[in-house]
Amino acid sequence: MTVAPVAQHRSAHVALRALTVEVGPPHRRVAALDRLDLDVPPGQFVCVLGPSGCGKSTLLAAIAGHIATKEGYVDVDSARVEHPHPDRGLVFQQHTLFPWKRVIDNVAFGLKMQGIGAAARRREAQRLLDLVGLSGYASHYPAQLSGGMQQRVEIARVLINRPRVLLMDEPFGALDAQTRRKMQALLLELWASIRTTVIFVTHDIDEALFLGDRVVVLSRQPARIVADFEVPFTRPRTEASTLDPAFVGIKRDCLGWLSEPA
């Protein structure tokens, strides 16, 4: 599918400074993130790669403002992150749609919380459904949709708030390979249209190299940055890109970094 052009969102600069986060019960706290320093310029698509359980989801939660930091801080456009805000939209691996609401009302929910009138929020929700290729599914319920379609609704529901930072926590991890590739292509089309800042977490090297302008590799917990590099492939990328010898070489490097001890 081809995404229709839309007005670009105002993207944001994300800065992490000596970010340290602990998780677990009060009597048994462990460090998940260890003094991370990172700058993500406005509009950049950054993939965060790391082994399972290393703290990737914790990193997104800290940027979203869902968890407190032990040391250091997160800034978005020089403003300190201390609590959640619609400017930082978070998409999870499993959708969080309300099963009792129709698709259009799920998408419109964020505007309802802002006090926008029913007609206006439904118009905007329909525009987002058109954008993600679900024009004819506004009256459906989530259970009537496939996994890939549910994730499209989830993305539309986040985008309706016009986030300046889009945080994505392995959003396609539960999908089959064919649907996953289609969703990756859709996401790239959406990003090319809106140009919001994207921080995309994955443990899949191919996905990181296919999607990202840049890849940040984390170590095992407590997570530290062990590599940070620009992806040297032009856009648009295709299946053939993954067969390029340079792609294979970078993938080999990533495998080495991921296997290093913390």
C-alpha positions in Angstrom: 0.0 0.0 0.0 1.0 3.6 -0.5 0.6 6.1 2.4 -1.0 9.3 1.5 1.1 12.4 2.3 0.1 14.1 5.6 1.3 17.2 7.4 4.6 16.4 9.2 4.6 16.1 13.0 7.0 18.3 14.9 9.7 15.9 15.9 11.8 16.2 19.0 15.4 15.8 20.1 15.9 13.1 22.8 18.9 13.2 25.1 19.9 10.7 27.8 22.6 11.7 30.3 24.2 9.2 32.6 20.8 7.4 32.7 20.7 4.7 35.4 17.5 2.8 36.2 16.9 0.1 38.8 14.0 -2.4 38.7 12.6 -5.0 41.0 11.1 -4.9 44.5 12.4 -2.4 47.1 14.4 -5.1 49.0 16.0 -6.5 45.8 16.6 -3.8 43.3 18.9 -4.5 40.3 20.4 -2.1 37.8 18.7 -2.4 34.4 20.4 0.6 32.7 23.9 1.7 33.6 24.8 5.4 32.9 23.6 5.6 29.3 24.5 8.6 27.3 22.6 9.0 24.0 21.4 11.8 21.6 18.7 11.2 19.1 18.3 14.2 16.7 14.8 15.3 15.6 13.3 13.0 12.9 15.8 10.3 13.2 14.8 6.6 13.2 16.9 4.8 15.8 16.8 1.1 16.4 17.9 -0.2 19.8 19.2 -3.7 19.5 20.0 -6.0 22.4 19.6 -9.5 23.9 16.4 -10.5 25.5 16.0 -9.1 29.0 18.8 -6.6 28.7 16.7 -3.5 29.5 15.4 -2.3 26.1 11.8 -2.1 27.3 13.0 -0.3 30.5 14.8 2.2 28.3 11.6 3.1 26.5 9.7 3.2 29.7 12.2 5.8 31.1 11.9 7.9 27.9 8.1 7.7 28.1 8.2 8.8 31.7 6.6 5.6 33.1 9.4 4.8 35.5 11.7 6.9 37.6 15.5 7.1 37.1 18.0 6.4 39.9 20.6 8.7 38.4 20.9 10.8 35.3 17.9 12.0 33.3 16.0 12.1 30.0 15.4 15.4 28.2 13.0 15.9 25.2 13.8 19.2 23.5 15.7 20.3 26.7 12.6 19.6 28.9 13.1 17.1 31.7 11.0 13.9 31.4 9.3 13.3 34.8 5.9 11.8 33.8 4.1 10.4 30.7 2.9 12.8 28.0 1.0 12.3 24.7 4.1 13.9 23.0 5.8 10.6 23.6 3.7 7.8 22.1 4.4 4.2 23.1 3.5 1.1 21.0 3.9 -2.3 22.6 4.3 -5.8 21.1 0.8 -6.8 22.2 -1.9 -4.2 21.3 -3.7 -2.4 24.1 -6.9 -1.8 22.3 -10.2 -1.8 24.2 -12.0 -5.0 23.1 -15.5 -3.4 23.7 -14.9 -0.4 21.5 -15.1 -0.3 17.8 -11.9 0.4 15.8 -12.7 4.1 15.2 -13.4 4.7 18.8 -10.2 3.0 19.9 -8.3 5.3 17.6 -10.2 8.4 18.7 -9.7 7.7 22.4 -6.7 10.0 22.9 -8.7 13.0 21.5 -11.6 12.1 23.7 -9.3 12.4 26.7 -8.3 15.8 25.5 -11.9 17.0 25.4 -12.2 17.1 21.6 -15.8 16.8 20.3 -17.2 13.5 19.0 -17.5 14.6 15.4 -14.0 16.2 15.2 -12.3 13.2 16.8 -14.1 10.7 14.6 -13.0 12.6 11.5 -9.4 12.6 12.7 -9.6 8.9 13.6 -11.0 8.1 10.1 -8.1 10.0 8.6 -5.6 7.9 10.6 -7.4 4.7 9.6 -7.1 5.7 6.0 -3.4 6.4 6.6 -2.8 2.9 7.9 -4.9 1.2 5.2 -7.9 0.3 7.3 -10.5 2.6 5.8 -13.2 0.0 5.7 -12.8 -1.3 9.2 -13.9 1.6 11.4 -17.0 -0.3 12.7 -15.2 -3.5 13.4 -14.1 -4.7 16.9 -10.5 -5.6 17.6 -11.3 -9.3 17.8 -12.5 -9.2 14.2 -9.1 -8.2 13.0 -5.9 -10.1 12.3 -2.8 -9.5 14.4 -1.3 -7.2 11.8 -4.4 -5.1 11.5 -4.7 -4.8 15.2 -1.2 -3.4 15.3 -2.1 -0.9 12.5 -5.0 0.3 14.7 -2.6 0.5 17.7 -0.2 2.7 15.7 -3.1 4.9 14.4 -4.3 5.3 18.0 -0.8 6.6 19.1 -0.4 8.8 16.0 -3.7 10.6 16.6 -2.0 12.5 19.4 0.7 13.7 17.0 3.6 12.5 19.2 6.9 14.2 18.7 8.6 10.9 19.7 7.3 7.5 18.7 8.6 4.7 21.1 8.1 1.2 19.7 8.7 -1.9 21.9 9.1 -4.8 19.5 5.7 -4.0 17.9 6.0 -6.7 15.2 7.5 -9.4 17.3 4.3 -11.5 17.6 3.6 -11.4 13.9 4.4 -14.1 11.3 7.4 -13.3 9.0 5.3 -12.2 6.0 3.0 -9.9 8.0 6.0 -8.6 9.9 7.8 -7.4 6.7 4.6 -5.8 5.4 4.3 -3.9 8.7 7.9 -2.8 8.6 7.3 -1.4 5.1 4.1 0.4 6.3 6.0 1.9 9.2 8.7 3.2 7.0 6.1 4.8 4.7 4.4 6.4 7.7 7.6 7.7 9.0 8.6 9.1 5.6 5.3 11.0 5.7 5.2 12.3 9.3 9.0 12.4 10.1 8.5 12.1 13.8 11.5 10.9 15.9 11.3 7.1 16.3 13.1 4.9 18.8 12.4 1.3 17.9 13.4 -1.6 20.2 14.1 -5.0 18.7 16.3 -8.1 19.3 16.1 -8.9 15.5 19.3 -7.7 13.7 17.7 -7.8 10.3 14.8 -5.7 11.4 17.1 -3.1 13.0 19.3 -2.8 9.9 16.2 -2.7 7.6 14.4 0.0 9.5 16.9 2.2 11.2 18.9 5.3 10.2 21.1 4.3 13.1 21.5 1.3 15.4 22.4 1.4 19.1 23.5 -1.9 20.5 23.1 -2.6 24.3 24.9 -5.2 26.3 23.4 -7.7 28.7 22.0 -6.3 31.9 22.9 -3.9 33.3 22.7 -2.4 29.8 25.5 -0.3 28.5 25.9 1.0 25.0 28.5 -1.3 23.2 28.0 0.0 19.7 26.3 3.0 18.0 26.5 3.3 14.2 24.8 4.8 11.2 23.2 2.3 8.8 25.0 2.8 5.5 22.2 1.8 3.1 20.1 4.2 1.1 16.4 4.4 1.2 14.0 2.9 0.2 15.4 -0.5 1.3 14.2 -3.7 -0.2 14.6 -7.5 0.4 17.7 -7.3 -1.9 19.3 -4.9 0.6 19.5 -7.7 3.2 21.6 -9.8 0.7 24.2 -7.1 0.2 27.6 -8.2 1.4 27.9 -5.0 3.5 24.6 -5.9 5.2 25.9 -9.4 6.0 29.1 -7.9 7.3 27.3 -5.5 9.7 25.0 -8.3 10.8 28.1 -10.3 11.7 29.5 -7.4 13.7 26.2 -7.1 15.6 26.2 -10.7 16.5 29.6 -10.2 18.0 28.5 -7.3 20.1 25.4 -9.1 21.3 27.5 -12.0 22.5 29.9 -9.9 24.5 29.5 -10.2 28.3 28.1 -7.3 30.2 
